[in-house]
């Protein structure tokens, strides 16, 4: 019985200690890359960026090669995008008081869309 309590406590400690590190792992490459937008502003951190799964339907490639971010209607010129290190789209965006603004800061596209 004491062993089960100890094992349970160790499992809780593991989740508490490693959870935040694992949660930030997906975004670390953005923060560590010190990426900048076309105007020279930082693409910022995991608080400003989100992964958009390639099959979500939230990003549509337009006939001219640009991209439309469907939730906001924003058009992202292809020449302002970068190749994503994984098979997803990534969008860093401006926000104010917890509200996402329509203007993106940085945008990555899957390699297959190059």
C-alpha positions in Angstrom: 0.0 0.0 0.0 2.8 2.4 0.9 4.5 1.6 -2.4 1.4 2.5 -4.4 1.1 5.8 -2.6 4.8 6.5 -3.3 4.4 5.6 -7.0 1.3 7.8 -7.2 3.2 10.7 -5.7 6.1 10.2 -8.0 3.8 10.2 -11.0 2.2 13.5 -9.9 5.6 15.0 -9.3 6.7 14.0 -12.8 3.7 15.6 -14.4 4.0 18.8 -12.4 7.7 19.1 -13.2 7.8 18.0 -16.8 4.3 19.3 -18.0 5.3 22.9 -18.6 8.5 21.9 -20.4 6.6 19.5 -22.6 3.9 22.0 -23.3 6.4 24.6 -24.6 8.4 22.1 -26.7 6.2 22.6 -29.8 6.9 26.3 -29.8 10.5 26.4 -28.7 11.9 26.5 -32.2 10.1 29.8 -32.8 11.4 31.4 -29.7 15.0 30.1 -30.1 15.1 31.0 -33.8 14.8 34.7 -33.0 12.6 35.1 -36.1 11.5 38.5 -37.4 8.6 39.6 -39.6 9.0 41.7 -42.7 9.1 44.9 -40.6 11.8 43.5 -38.3 9.5 42.8 -35.3 10.1 39.7 -33.3 7.8 36.7 -34.0 7.7 36.4 -30.2 7.0 33.3 -28.2 4.6 30.4 -27.6 2.1 33.0 -26.2 1.8 34.6 -29.6 2.0 31.6 -31.9 -0.2 28.6 -32.6 0.1 25.5 -34.8 -2.6 25.1 -37.4 -2.9 21.5 -38.5 -2.5 21.2 -42.2 -5.8 19.4 -42.6 -7.8 21.8 -40.4 -9.2 23.8 -43.3 -8.2 27.0 -41.5 -5.6 27.8 -44.2 -6.4 27.9 -47.9 -3.8 28.3 -50.6 -5.0 30.8 -53.2 -4.5 30.6 -57.0 -1.7 33.2 -56.9 0.2 31.2 -54.2 -0.7 33.4 -51.3 -2.6 32.0 -48.3 -5.9 32.9 -46.6 -6.3 32.4 -42.9 -10.0 31.5 -42.9 -11.0 32.4 -39.3 -10.0 36.1 -39.9 -10.1 36.3 -43.7 -6.5 37.6 -43.6 -4.5 37.1 -46.8 -0.9 36.2 -46.2 1.5 36.9 -49.1 3.6 33.9 -50.0 6.7 36.0 -50.0 6.1 36.8 -46.3 6.0 33.1 -45.3 8.7 30.7 -44.2 9.0 26.9 -44.5 7.7 25.1 -41.4 10.0 22.5 -39.7 7.0 20.1 -39.5 4.0 19.3 -41.7 1.8 22.1 -40.2 1.1 25.8 -40.6 2.2 28.1 -37.8 0.9 31.6 -37.3 2.2 34.2 -34.8 -0.2 37.0 -34.4 -0.8 40.3 -32.7 -3.1 40.3 -29.7 -4.4 42.8 -27.3 -6.2 42.1 -23.9 -6.4 38.4 -24.8 -8.1 39.1 -28.2 -6.5 37.9 -31.4 -6.1 40.7 -33.9 -6.3 39.9 -37.6 -2.7 40.9 -38.5 -0.2 38.2 -38.4 3.4 38.7 -37.3 5.0 35.5 -38.8 3.7 32.6 -40.8 5.2 29.2 -41.6 3.9 26.8 -44.3 4.5 23.1 -44.7 7.4 22.1 -46.9 5.1 20.4 -49.3 3.5 23.8 -50.1 6.8 25.2 -51.3 
